[in-house]
Amino acid sequence: MPYDKTTKCERFSLENLEAGCIILASQRSAENVSFHGTYIRCEAIQTEVIVKKVTVLLAICVMFFVISIQAQAPQGPPKPGPEVKRLAYNVGTWNMTGEAKPFGPMPGGKVTGTEKCDWYSGGFFVTCHSEGTGPMGPAKGVSFMGYDPNEKVYTYHEFTSTGEAIDSKGTVNGDTWNWTAESKMGDTKISVRVTIKEVSKTEYTFKLEMSQNGGEFSVVEETTAHKVTAAAPAKKS
């Protein structure tokens, strides 16, 4: 309904026309008040509010994006802990000699071998290549030694030219290593334990014991290993 141009209105009112748009209208005279002008002002206020909201939302999104990128940013390659570094004793070339004793179908006899160990790429595992001769004939193998921080035990995995896959777990106490493993020989359950004692930086002793189906352990093999040291350079005359 049109306003009466002769009537003056001193009434002030708050009109919430739309969400985010609050207008203070002063209707002093019909000559300078129009609904169209009020709507345009409301639209301008809404646009300003929306722009501010979008700006704040974008700023928040950018902030979370930067935080996410920083959280996912690589902190550099992981480094081996002191437990892994303890495996350094094995690095080098070792010559082994010893004696095997009969156990089940396995005969006894002399054992000789050579093992070359080095750090695998990354420094978390020591890998060894071995070859030797025993009562069962010649054999070769490759093995990996590492440390499992979750179980807090050392790990040993070996694969041999005779088709064996050996998995063992171990601990170290001072200069003595203790390893245990389980395997089967036909229908017989075999429990294995190995004791390695570091006699010096260049010598260790090795004792292998086995038991069948939970019985008593028997010594199956005992050897001594010596580290091959580089020959000293000849003195100049």
NORLINCOR-V159706 format. One record per run of one state. SS is the DSSP state (hx for helix, st for strand, lp for the rest). FROM is the first residue (numbers start at 1). TO is the last residue. If there is no record, write none. Layout:
BEGIN
<<SS | FROM | TO> <SS | FROM | TO>>
END
This chain:
BEGIN
<<lp | 1 | 11> <st | 12 | 18> <lp | 19 | 20> <st | 21 | 26> <lp | 27 | 29> <hx | 30 | 32> <lp | 33 | 34> <hx | 35 | 72> <lp | 73 | 81> <hx | 82 | 90> <lp | 91 | 91> <st | 92 | 100> <lp | 101 | 102> <st | 103 | 103> <lp | 104 | 105> <st | 106 | 106> <lp | 107 | 108> <st | 109 | 119> <lp | 120 | 125> <st | 126 | 134> <lp | 135 | 136> <st | 137 | 148> <lp | 149 | 152> <st | 153 | 160> <lp | 161 | 164> <st | 165 | 173> <lp | 174 | 175> <st | 176 | 185> <lp | 186 | 187> <st | 188 | 200> <lp | 201 | 202> <st | 203 | 212> <lp | 213 | 217> <st | 218 | 227> <lp | 228 | 237>>
END
